Structures are given as C-alpha cells and as structure tokens.
C-alpha cells in the first residue's frame, strides 16, 4: 500500500461509510488528488471498500 499517498488513502477511508464509498465520492476524491478513478478503485480493493451507486462503470 505504500505506493499510494497516505493522504489519498486516508481520504478514501474517511469517505467510506460502513465499508462503502459512493461512485460520486470516489470520482470527487480522484479529481481532488488528480489521479485516475482506477487508483481510487485499487485503494478501495486493498481496503475491502465497496463502490456503491456506480454511475459510469468506472469501478
């Protein structure tokens, strides 16, 4: 997990409620940190966080 910025990982963890992160929140975090949505998806996978309400099929 060290390959990801700790602030980014923390933002994903904080955004996840009950182990779930909305697609909207995931895309917002990706935009704030200027990373592709796939990076957020990878972080979610590593932290066993599910993406919910996916709008564009990005995850």
C-alpha positions as CSV (number, residue, x, y, z in Angstrom):
1,X,0.0,0.0,0.0
2,X,3.0,2.3,0.3
3,X,2.8,3.1,-3.4
4,X,-0.2,5.3,-2.7
5,X,0.0,8.7,-0.9
6,X,-1.2,8.3,2.7
7,X,-3.4,11.4,2.4
8,X,-5.2,9.9,-0.6
9,X,-5.7,6.6,1.2
10,X,-7.0,8.4,4.3
11,X,-9.4,10.4,2.2
12,X,-10.8,7.2,0.7
13,X,-11.1,5.6,4.2
14,X,-12.8,8.7,5.6
15,X,-15.2,8.9,2.6
16,X,-16.3,5.3,3.1
17,X,-19.2,4.7,5.4
18,X,-19.8,1.2,6.6
19,X,-17.2,-0.1,4.1
20,X,-18.9,1.6,1.1
21,X,-17.9,4.6,-1.0
22,X,-20.3,6.1,-3.4
23,X,-19.2,6.5,-7.0
24,X,-19.7,10.2,-6.8
25,X,-17.4,10.5,-3.7
26,X,-14.8,8.3,-5.4
27,X,-14.7,10.4,-8.5
28,X,-14.6,13.6,-6.4
29,X,-11.6,12.2,-4.4
30,X,-9.9,11.2,-7.7
31,X,-10.4,14.8,-9.0
32,X,-9.1,16.4,-5.8
33,X,-5.9,14.3,-5.9
34,X,-5.6,14.4,-9.7
35,X,-5.5,10.7,-10.1
36,X,-7.4,8.4,-12.4
37,X,-10.6,6.8,-10.9
38,X,-8.8,3.4,-11.2
39,X,-6.4,4.4,-8.5
40,X,-9.3,5.0,-6.1
41,X,-10.8,1.7,-7.1
42,X,-7.5,0.0,-6.4
43,X,-7.3,1.6,-2.9
44,X,-10.9,0.5,-2.3
45,X,-10.0,-3.1,-3.3
46,X,-7.0,-3.1,-0.9
47,X,-9.1,-1.8,1.9
48,X,-12.1,-4.0,1.2
49,X,-14.3,-1.0,0.5
50,X,-17.1,-1.5,-2.0
51,X,-18.1,1.2,-4.6
52,X,-21.8,1.8,-4.4
53,X,-24.2,3.5,-6.8
54,X,-21.7,3.4,-9.7
55,X,-22.9,5.8,-12.4
56,X,-20.4,5.4,-15.2
57,X,-19.0,1.9,-14.8
58,X,-15.6,3.4,-13.9
59,X,-15.1,0.9,-11.0
